[in-house]
């Protein structure tokens, strides 16, 4: 029972990555030393990272979709 249209979208093909740039607390096991910077508000060492929410489809998969 899906109303008038019985086709429901369960997956989408993305052509771009979607995410936001943010800063997190620096961790010497995960982040390189040369990328860290000191936060002037609280004095902690931080590093800029991307938080990815969705990733795009790679080119070899796009060939199968375009057929």
PDB file with SEQRES, HELIX, SHEET and CRYST1 records, atoms N, CA, C and O in Angstrom:
SEQRES   1 A   67  UNK UNK UNK UNK UNK UNK UNK UNK UNK UNK UNK UNK UNK          
SEQRES   2 A   67  UNK UNK UNK UNK UNK UNK UNK UNK UNK UNK UNK UNK UNK          
SEQRES   3 A   67  UNK UNK UNK UNK UNK UNK UNK UNK UNK UNK UNK UNK UNK          
SEQRES   4 A   67  UNK UNK UNK UNK UNK UNK UNK UNK UNK UNK UNK UNK UNK          
SEQRES   5 A   67  UNK UNK UNK UNK UNK UNK UNK UNK UNK UNK UNK UNK UNK          
SEQRES   6 A   67  UNK UNK                                                      
HELIX    1 AA1 UNK A   33  UNK A   35  5                                   3    
HELIX    2 AA2 UNK A   59  UNK A   66  1                                   8    
SHEET    1 AA1 3 UNK A  18  UNK A  25  0                                        
SHEET    2 AA1 3 UNK A  45  UNK A  54 -1                                        
SHEET    3 AA1 3 UNK A  37  UNK A  38 -1                                        
CRYST1    1.000    1.000    1.000  90.00  90.00  90.00 P 1           1          
ATOM      1  N   UNK A   1       0.832  -1.177   0.000  1.00  0.00           N  
ATOM      2  CA  UNK A   1       0.000   0.000   0.000  1.00  0.00           C  
ATOM      3  C   UNK A   1       0.878   1.242   0.000  1.00  0.00           C  
ATOM      4  O   UNK A   1       1.389   1.655   1.041  1.00  0.00           O  
ATOM      5  N   UNK A   2       1.045   1.819  -1.151  1.00  0.00           N  
ATOM      6  CA  UNK A   2       1.905   2.973  -1.301  1.00  0.00           C  
ATOM      7  C   UNK A   2       1.168   4.150  -1.917  1.00  0.00           C  
ATOM      8  O   UNK A   2       1.809   5.062  -2.441  1.00  0.00           O  
ATOM      9  N   UNK A   3      -0.118   4.158  -1.872  1.00  0.00           N  
ATOM     10  CA  UNK A   3      -0.859   5.249  -2.501  1.00  0.00           C  
ATOM     11  C   UNK A   3      -0.987   5.009  -3.995  1.00  0.00           C  
ATOM     12  O   UNK A   3      -1.067   3.864  -4.439  1.00  0.00           O  
ATOM     13  N   UNK A   4      -1.006   6.075  -4.766  1.00  0.00           N  
ATOM     14  CA  UNK A   4      -1.180   5.959  -6.208  1.00  0.00           C  
ATOM     15  C   UNK A   4       0.071   5.434  -6.908  1.00  0.00           C  
ATOM     16  O   UNK A   4      -0.039   4.742  -7.920  1.00  0.00           O  
ATOM     17  N   UNK A   5       1.242   5.746  -6.395  1.00  0.00           N  
ATOM     18  CA  UNK A   5       2.482   5.322  -7.027  1.00  0.00           C  
ATOM     19  C   UNK A   5       3.117   4.238  -6.167  1.00  0.00           C  
ATOM     20  O   UNK A   5       3.465   4.486  -5.012  1.00  0.00           O  
ATOM     21  N   UNK A   6       3.271   3.046  -6.717  1.00  0.00           N  
ATOM     22  CA  UNK A   6       3.816   1.926  -5.943  1.00  0.00           C  
ATOM     23  C   UNK A   6       5.339   1.897  -5.944  1.00  0.00           C  
ATOM     24  O   UNK A   6       5.933   1.053  -5.272  1.00  0.00           O  
ATOM     25  N   UNK A   7       5.989   2.800  -6.683  1.00  0.00           N  
ATOM     26  CA  UNK A   7       7.455   2.831  -6.727  1.00  0.00           C  
ATOM     27  C   UNK A   7       7.970   3.817  -5.679  1.00  0.00           C  
ATOM     28  O   UNK A   7       7.652   5.005  -5.725  1.00  0.00           O  
ATOM     29  N   UNK A   8       8.759   3.321  -4.745  1.00  0.00           N  
ATOM     30  CA  UNK A   8       9.326   4.147  -3.682  1.00  0.00           C  
ATOM     31  C   UNK A   8      10.832   4.229  -3.893  1.00  0.00           C  
ATOM     32  O   UNK A   8      11.479   3.222  -4.182  1.00  0.00           O  
ATOM     33  N   UNK A   9      11.383   5.415  -3.748  1.00  0.00           N  
ATOM     34  CA  UNK A   9      12.827   5.602  -3.880  1.00  0.00           C  
ATOM     35  C   UNK A   9      13.496   5.095  -2.614  1.00  0.00           C  
ATOM     36  O   UNK A   9      13.216   5.575  -1.516  1.00  0.00           O  
ATOM     37  N   UNK A  10      14.394   4.108  -2.777  1.00  0.00           N  
ATOM     38  CA  UNK A  10      15.112   3.553  -1.641  1.00  0.00           C  
ATOM     39  C   UNK A  10      16.572   3.955  -1.647  1.00  0.00           C  
ATOM     40  O   UNK A  10      17.211   4.003  -0.596  1.00  0.00           O  
ATOM     41  N   UNK A  11      17.111   4.247  -2.836  1.00  0.00           N  
ATOM     42  CA  UNK A  11      18.490   4.678  -2.970  1.00  0.00           C  
ATOM     43  C   UNK A  11      18.560   5.779  -4.009  1.00  0.00           C  
ATOM     44  O   UNK A  11      17.729   5.850  -4.915  1.00  0.00           O  
ATOM     45  N   UNK A  12      19.558   6.635  -3.870  1.00  0.00           N  
ATOM     46  CA  UNK A  12      19.799   7.688  -4.841  1.00  0.00           C  
ATOM     47  C   UNK A  12      21.241   7.611  -5.308  1.00  0.00           C  
ATOM     48  O   UNK A  12      22.128   7.204  -4.558  1.00  0.00           O  
ATOM     49  N   UNK A  13      21.467   8.007  -6.557  1.00  0.00           N  
ATOM     50  CA  UNK A  13      22.805   8.058  -7.115  1.00  0.00           C  
ATOM     51  C   UNK A  13      23.290   9.495  -7.022  1.00  0.00           C  
ATOM     52  O   UNK A  13      22.699  10.395  -7.620  1.00  0.00           O  
ATOM     53  N   UNK A  14      24.362   9.711  -6.274  1.00  0.00           N  
ATOM     54  CA  UNK A  14      24.888  11.058  -6.094  1.00  0.00           C  
ATOM     55  C   UNK A  14      26.025  11.303  -7.070  1.00  0.00           C  
ATOM     56  O   UNK A  14      26.842  10.415  -7.315  1.00  0.00           O  
ATOM     57  N   UNK A  15      26.076  12.479  -7.615  1.00  0.00           N  
ATOM     58  CA  UNK A  15      27.163  12.853  -8.505  1.00  0.00           C  
ATOM     59  C   UNK A  15      28.183  13.743  -7.813  1.00  0.00           C  
ATOM     60  O   UNK A  15      29.183  14.124  -8.421  1.00  0.00           O  
ATOM     61  N   UNK A  16      27.947  14.077  -6.557  1.00  0.00           N  
ATOM     62  CA  UNK A  16      28.865  14.903  -5.771  1.00  0.00           C  
ATOM     63  C   UNK A  16      28.934  14.371  -4.351  1.00  0.00           C  
ATOM     64  O   UNK A  16      28.065  13.622  -3.905  1.00  0.00           O  
ATOM     65  N   UNK A  17      29.989  14.775  -3.649  1.00  0.00           N  
ATOM     66  CA  UNK A  17      30.094  14.507  -2.218  1.00  0.00           C  
ATOM     67  C   UNK A  17      29.336  15.600  -1.478  1.00  0.00           C  
ATOM     68  O   UNK A  17      29.282  16.738  -1.945  1.00  0.00           O  
ATOM     69  N   UNK A  18      28.754  15.275  -0.339  1.00  0.00           N  
ATOM     70  CA  UNK A  18      28.079  16.257   0.494  1.00  0.00           C  
ATOM     71  C   UNK A  18      28.624  16.174   1.910  1.00  0.00           C  
ATOM     72  O   UNK A  18      28.625  15.109   2.527  1.00  0.00           O  
ATOM     73  N   UNK A  19      29.089  17.313   2.419  1.00  0.00           N  
ATOM     74  CA  UNK A  19      29.639  17.368   3.760  1.00  0.00           C  
ATOM     75  C   UNK A  19      29.904  18.802   4.164  1.00  0.00           C  
ATOM     76  O   UNK A  19      29.648  19.730   3.396  1.00  0.00           O  
ATOM     77  N   UNK A  20      30.418  18.982   5.367  1.00  0.00           N  
ATOM     78  CA  UNK A  20      30.732  20.325   5.851  1.00  0.00           C  
ATOM     79  C   UNK A  20      32.155  20.341   6.404  1.00  0.00           C  
ATOM     80  O   UNK A  20      32.660  19.332   6.898  1.00  0.00           O  
ATOM     81  N   UNK A  21      32.785  21.501   6.310  1.00  0.00           N  
ATOM     82  CA  UNK A  21      34.111  21.692   6.904  1.00  0.00           C  
ATOM     83  C   UNK A  21      33.922  22.114   8.357  1.00  0.00           C  
ATOM     84  O   UNK A  21      33.108  22.988   8.656  1.00  0.00           O  
ATOM     85  N   UNK A  22      34.669  21.497   9.244  1.00  0.00           N  
ATOM     86  CA  UNK A  22      34.564  21.798  10.661  1.00  0.00           C  
ATOM     87  C   UNK A  22      35.928  21.596  11.319  1.00  0.00           C  
ATOM     88  O   UNK A  22      36.851  21.078  10.691  1.00  0.00           O  
ATOM     89  N   UNK A  23      36.053  21.993  12.551  1.00  0.00           N  
ATOM     90  CA  UNK A  23      37.305  21.771  13.278  1.00  0.00           C  
ATOM     91  C   UNK A  23      37.025  20.874  14.479  1.00  0.00           C  
ATOM     92  O   UNK A  23      35.991  20.991  15.136  1.00  0.00           O  
ATOM     93  N   UNK A  24      37.967  19.980  14.748  1.00  0.00           N  
ATOM     94  CA  UNK A  24      37.848  19.054  15.872  1.00  0.00           C  
ATOM     95  C   UNK A  24      39.108  19.165  16.715  1.00  0.00           C  
ATOM     96  O   UNK A  24      40.110  19.733  16.281  1.00  0.00           O  
ATOM     97  N   UNK A  25      39.048  18.623  17.914  1.00  0.00           N  
ATOM     98  CA  UNK A  25      40.221  18.624  18.787  1.00  0.00           C  
ATOM     99  C   UNK A  25      41.316  17.772  18.162  1.00  0.00           C  
ATOM    100  O   UNK A  25      41.055  16.682  17.652  1.00  0.00           O  
ATOM    101  N   UNK A  26      42.557  18.284  18.206  1.00  0.00           N  
ATOM    102  CA  UNK A  26      43.689  17.596  17.595  1.00  0.00           C  
ATOM    103  C   UNK A  26      44.046  16.351  18.383  1.00  0.00           C  
ATOM    104  O   UNK A  26      44.113  16.377  19.612  1.00  0.00           O  
ATOM    105  N   UNK A  27      44.275  15.255  17.663  1.00  0.00           N  
ATOM    106  CA  UNK A  27      44.668  13.983  18.262  1.00  0.00           C  
ATOM    107  C   UNK A  27      45.965  13.552  17.583  1.00  0.00           C  
ATOM    108  O   UNK A  27      45.989  13.387  16.363  1.00  0.00           O  
ATOM    109  N   UNK A  28      47.042  13.364  18.343  1.00  0.00           N  
ATOM    110  CA  UNK A  28      48.337  13.059  17.740  1.00  0.00           C  
ATOM    111  C   UNK A  28      48.372  11.702  17.043  1.00  0.00           C  
ATOM    112  O   UNK A  28      49.262  11.468  16.225  1.00  0.00           O  
ATOM    113  N   UNK A  29      47.442  10.805  17.337  1.00  0.00           N  
ATOM    114  CA  UNK A  29      47.389   9.508  16.672  1.00  0.00           C  
ATOM    115  C   UNK A  29      46.671   9.569  15.327  1.00  0.00           C  
ATOM    116  O   UNK A  29      46.895   8.717  14.467  1.00  0.00           O  
ATOM    117  N   UNK A  30      45.816  10.564  15.141  1.00  0.00           N  
ATOM    118  CA  UNK A  30      45.004  10.625  13.923  1.00  0.00           C  
ATOM    119  C   UNK A  30      45.371  11.764  12.989  1.00  0.00           C  
ATOM    120  O   UNK A  30      45.176  11.641  11.780  1.00  0.00           O  
ATOM    121  N   UNK A  31      45.898  12.876  13.507  1.00  0.00           N  
ATOM    122  CA  UNK A  31      46.110  14.076  12.703  1.00  0.00           C  
ATOM    123  C   UNK A  31      47.592  14.441  12.628  1.00  0.00           C  
ATOM    124  O   UNK A  31      48.331  14.267  13.596  1.00  0.00           O  
ATOM    125  N   UNK A  32      48.023  14.952  11.456  1.00  0.00           N  
ATOM    126  CA  UNK A  32      49.428  15.363  11.335  1.00  0.00           C  
ATOM    127  C   UNK A  32      49.724  16.623  12.151  1.00  0.00           C  
ATOM    128  O   UNK A  32      48.858  17.478  12.336  1.00  0.00           O  
ATOM    129  N   UNK A  33      50.942  16.716  12.624  1.00  0.00           N  
ATOM    130  CA  UNK A  33      51.365  17.829  13.470  1.00  0.00           C  
ATOM    131  C   UNK A  33      51.300  19.169  12.736  1.00  0.00           C  
ATOM    132  O   UNK A  33      50.935  20.181  13.334  1.00  0.00           O  
ATOM    133  N   UNK A  34      51.645  19.187  11.462  1.00  0.00           N  
ATOM    134  CA  UNK A  34      51.706  20.450  10.713  1.00  0.00           C  
ATOM    135  C   UNK A  34      50.329  21.040  10.395  1.00  0.00           C  
ATOM    136  O   UNK A  34      50.253  22.191   9.963  1.00  0.00           O  
ATOM    137  N   UNK A  35      49.248  20.294  10.591  1.00  0.00           N  
ATOM    138  CA  UNK A  35      47.908  20.819  10.312  1.00  0.00           C  
ATOM    139  C   UNK A  35      47.202  21.386  11.545  1.00  0.00           C  
ATOM    140  O   UNK A  35      46.115  21.950  11.418  1.00  0.00           O  
ATOM    141  N   UNK A  36      47.784  21.252  12.709  1.00  0.00           N  
ATOM    142  CA  UNK A  36      47.109  21.723  13.919  1.00  0.00           C  
ATOM    143  C   UNK A  36      47.250  23.239  14.081  1.00  0.00           C  
ATOM    144  O   UNK A  36      48.196  23.851  13.585  1.00  0.00           O  
ATOM    145  N   UNK A  37      46.294  23.819  14.782  1.00  0.00           N  
ATOM    146  CA  UNK A  37      46.319  25.254  15.089  1.00  0.00           C  
ATOM    147  C   UNK A  37      45.687  25.465  16.457  1.00  0.00           C  
ATOM    148  O   UNK A  37      44.891  24.649  16.923  1.00  0.00           O  
ATOM    149  N   UNK A  38      46.055  26.572  17.092  1.00  0.00           N  
ATOM    150  CA  UNK A  38      45.589  26.867  18.452  1.00  0.00           C  
ATOM    151  C   UNK A  38      44.318  27.709  18.397  1.00  0.00           C  
ATOM    152  O   UNK A  38      44.291  28.759  17.754  1.00  0.00           O  
ATOM    153  N   UNK A  39      43.274  27.252  19.066  1.00  0.00           N  
ATOM    154  CA  UNK A  39      42.011  27.985  19.125  1.00  0.00           C  
ATOM    155  C   UNK A  39      42.159  29.144  20.101  1.00  0.00           C  
ATOM    156  O   UNK A  39      42.570  28.952  21.245  1.00  0.00           O  
ATOM    157  N   UNK A  40      41.826  30.337  19.650  1.00  0.00           N  
ATOM    158  CA  UNK A  40      41.974  31.526  20.495  1.00  0.00           C  
ATOM    159  C   UNK A  40      40.886  31.634  21.562  1.00  0.00           C  
ATOM    160  O   UNK A  40      41.061  32.346  22.551  1.00  0.00           O  
ATOM    161  N   UNK A  41      39.770  30.938  21.373  1.00  0.00           N  
ATOM    162  CA  UNK A  41      38.687  31.018  22.357  1.00  0.00           C  
ATOM    163  C   UNK A  41      38.951  30.164  23.599  1.00  0.00           C  
ATOM    164  O   UNK A  41      38.824  30.646  24.725  1.00  0.00           O  
ATOM    165  N   UNK A  42      39.313  28.916  23.396  1.00  0.00           N  
ATOM    166  CA  UNK A  42      39.498  28.045  24.556  1.00  0.00           C  
ATOM    167  C   UNK A  42      40.931  27.530  24.724  1.00  0.00           C  
ATOM    168  O   UNK A  42      41.216  26.840  25.703  1.00  0.00           O  
ATOM    169  N   UNK A  43      41.833  27.845  23.798  1.00  0.00           N  
ATOM    170  CA  UNK A  43      43.235  27.482  23.947  1.00  0.00           C  
ATOM    171  C   UNK A  43      43.583  26.046  23.597  1.00  0.00           C  
ATOM    172  O   UNK A  43      44.709  25.616  23.847  1.00  0.00           O  
ATOM    173  N   UNK A  44      42.651  25.291  23.025  1.00  0.00           N  
ATOM    174  CA  UNK A  44      42.930  23.902  22.659  1.00  0.00           C  
ATOM    175  C   UNK A  44      43.545  23.838  21.269  1.00  0.00           C  
ATOM    176  O   UNK A  44      43.351  24.737  20.451  1.00  0.00           O  
ATOM    177  N   UNK A  45      44.293  22.762  21.009  1.00  0.00           N  
ATOM    178  CA  UNK A  45      44.810  22.510  19.678  1.00  0.00           C  
ATOM    179  C   UNK A  45      43.706  21.877  18.847  1.00  0.00           C  
ATOM    180  O   UNK A  45      43.036  20.946  19.294  1.00  0.00           O  
ATOM    181  N   UNK A  46      43.522  22.387  17.635  1.00  0.00           N  
ATOM    182  CA  UNK A  46      42.448  21.919  16.764  1.00  0.00           C  
ATOM    183  C   UNK A  46      42.992  21.636  15.373  1.00  0.00           C  
ATOM    184  O   UNK A  46      44.103  22.051  15.039  1.00  0.00           O  
ATOM    185  N   UNK A  47      42.215  20.935  14.567  1.00  0.00           N  
ATOM    186  CA  UNK A  47      42.568  20.642  13.183  1.00  0.00           C  
ATOM    187  C   UNK A  47      41.289  20.725  12.341  1.00  0.00           C  
ATOM    188  O   UNK A  47      40.217  20.318  12.790  1.00  0.00           O  
ATOM    189  N   UNK A  48      41.409  21.257  11.116  1.00  0.00           N  
ATOM    190  CA  UNK A  48      40.261  21.356  10.212  1.00  0.00           C  
ATOM    191  C   UNK A  48      40.052  20.020   9.497  1.00  0.00           C  
ATOM    192  O   UNK A  48      40.999  19.437   8.969  1.00  0.00           O  
ATOM    193  N   UNK A  49      38.818  19.545   9.484  1.00  0.00           N  
ATOM    194  CA  UNK A  49      38.469  18.279   8.833  1.00  0.00           C  
ATOM    195  C   UNK A  49      37.167  18.453   8.060  1.00  0.00           C  
ATOM    196  O   UNK A  49      36.464  19.452   8.215  1.00  0.00           O  
ATOM    197  N   UNK A  50      36.864  17.473   7.233  1.00  0.00           N  
ATOM    198  CA  UNK A  50      35.575  17.420   6.541  1.00  0.00           C  
ATOM    199  C   UNK A  50      34.738  16.320   7.174  1.00  0.00           C  
ATOM    200  O   UNK A  50      35.228  15.224   7.443  1.00  0.00           O  
ATOM    201  N   UNK A  51      33.478  16.627   7.405  1.00  0.00           N  
ATOM    202  CA  UNK A  51      32.506  15.635   7.857  1.00  0.00           C  
ATOM    203  C   UNK A  51      31.646  15.271   6.659  1.00  0.00           C  
ATOM    204  O   UNK A  51      30.820  16.071   6.219  1.00  0.00           O  
ATOM    205  N   UNK A  52      31.834  14.066   6.129  1.00  0.00           N  
ATOM    206  CA  UNK A  52      31.104  13.641   4.940  1.00  0.00           C  
ATOM    207  C   UNK A  52      29.783  12.995   5.344  1.00  0.00           C  
ATOM    208  O   UNK A  52      29.743  12.119   6.208  1.00  0.00           O  
ATOM    209  N   UNK A  53      28.711  13.440   4.708  1.00  0.00           N  
ATOM    210  CA  UNK A  53      27.391  12.869   4.955  1.00  0.00           C  
ATOM    211  C   UNK A  53      26.982  11.901   3.858  1.00  0.00           C  
ATOM    212  O   UNK A  53      26.241  10.949   4.103  1.00  0.00           O  
ATOM    213  N   UNK A  54      27.470  12.149   2.647  1.00  0.00           N  
ATOM    214  CA  UNK A  54      27.177  11.260   1.524  1.00  0.00           C  
ATOM    215  C   UNK A  54      28.317  11.371   0.526  1.00  0.00           C  
ATOM    216  O   UNK A  54      28.889  12.446   0.346  1.00  0.00           O  
ATOM    217  N   UNK A  55      28.648  10.261  -0.122  1.00  0.00           N  
ATOM    218  CA  UNK A  55      29.720  10.265  -1.112  1.00  0.00           C  
ATOM    219  C   UNK A  55      29.160   9.931  -2.482  1.00  0.00           C  
ATOM    220  O   UNK A  55      28.157   9.229  -2.609  1.00  0.00           O  
ATOM    221  N   UNK A  56      29.824  10.445  -3.496  1.00  0.00           N  
ATOM    222  CA  UNK A  56      29.321  10.267  -4.856  1.00  0.00           C  
ATOM    223  C   UNK A  56      29.607   8.875  -5.391  1.00  0.00           C  
ATOM    224  O   UNK A  56      30.390   8.114  -4.822  1.00  0.00           O  
ATOM    225  N   UNK A  57      28.958   8.568  -6.487  1.00  0.00           N  
ATOM    226  CA  UNK A  57      29.162   7.307  -7.181  1.00  0.00           C  
ATOM    227  C   UNK A  57      30.407   7.442  -8.041  1.00  0.00           C  
ATOM    228  O   UNK A  57      30.601   8.465  -8.698  1.00  0.00           O  
ATOM    229  N   UNK A  58      31.250   6.421  -8.042  1.00  0.00           N  
ATOM    230  CA  UNK A  58      32.470   6.467  -8.836  1.00  0.00           C  
ATOM    231  C   UNK A  58      32.161   6.300 -10.315  1.00  0.00           C  
ATOM    232  O   UNK A  58      31.094   5.803 -10.677  1.00  0.00           O  
ATOM    233  N   UNK A  59      33.080   6.709 -11.162  1.00  0.00           N  
ATOM    234  CA  UNK A  59      32.869   6.753 -12.606  1.00  0.00           C  
ATOM    235  C   UNK A  59      32.523   5.392 -13.210  1.00  0.00           C  
ATOM    236  O   UNK A  59      31.676   5.332 -14.101  1.00  0.00           O  
ATOM    237  N   UNK A  60      33.143   4.299 -12.761  1.00  0.00           N  
ATOM    238  CA  UNK A  60      32.848   3.009 -13.388  1.00  0.00           C  
ATOM    239  C   UNK A  60      31.435   2.535 -13.053  1.00  0.00           C  
ATOM    240  O   UNK A  60      30.879   1.730 -13.800  1.00  0.00           O  
ATOM    241  N   UNK A  61      30.846   2.997 -11.978  1.00  0.00           N  
ATOM    242  CA  UNK A  61      29.458   2.685 -11.688  1.00  0.00           C  
ATOM    243  C   UNK A  61      28.515   3.556 -12.513  1.00  0.00           C  
ATOM    244  O   UNK A  61      27.404   3.133 -12.835  1.00  0.00           O  
ATOM    245  N   UNK A  62      28.939   4.745 -12.852  1.00  0.00           N  
ATOM    246  CA  UNK A  62      28.091   5.634 -13.659  1.00  0.00           C  
ATOM    247  C   UNK A  62      27.850   5.040 -15.043  1.00  0.00           C  
ATOM    248  O   UNK A  62      26.795   5.265 -15.635  1.00  0.00           O  
ATOM    249  N   UNK A  63      28.811   4.290 -15.563  1.00  0.00           N  
ATOM    250  CA  UNK A  63      28.643   3.648 -16.864  1.00  0.00           C  
ATOM    251  C   UNK A  63      27.472   2.680 -16.843  1.00  0.00           C  
ATOM    252  O   UNK A  63      26.707   2.617 -17.806  1.00  0.00           O  
ATOM    253  N   UNK A  64      27.319   1.932 -15.770  1.00  0.00           N  
ATOM    254  CA  UNK A  64      26.226   0.976 -15.662  1.00  0.00           C  
ATOM    255  C   UNK A  64      24.872   1.669 -15.525  1.00  0.00           C  
ATOM    256  O   UNK A  64      23.857   1.145 -15.983  1.00  0.00           O  
ATOM    257  N   UNK A  65      24.854   2.820 -14.909  1.00  0.00           N  
ATOM    258  CA  UNK A  65      23.590   3.533 -14.689  1.00  0.00           C  
ATOM    259  C   UNK A  65      23.109   4.210 -15.963  1.00  0.00           C  
ATOM    260  O   UNK A  65      21.905   4.269 -16.212  1.00  0.00           O  
ATOM    261  N   UNK A  66      24.030   4.723 -16.777  1.00  0.00           N  
ATOM    262  CA  UNK A  66      23.664   5.449 -17.982  1.00  0.00           C  
ATOM    263  C   UNK A  66      23.125   4.551 -19.080  1.00  0.00           C  
ATOM    264  O   UNK A  66      22.543   5.050 -20.043  1.00  0.00           O  
ATOM    265  N   UNK A  67      23.301   3.237 -18.966  1.00  0.00           N  
ATOM    266  CA  UNK A  67      22.812   2.326 -20.012  1.00  0.00           C  
ATOM    267  C   UNK A  67      21.319   2.195 -20.004  1.00  0.00           C  
ATOM    268  O   UNK A  67      20.759   1.466 -20.822  1.00  0.00           O  
TER     269      UNK A  67                                                      
END                                                                             
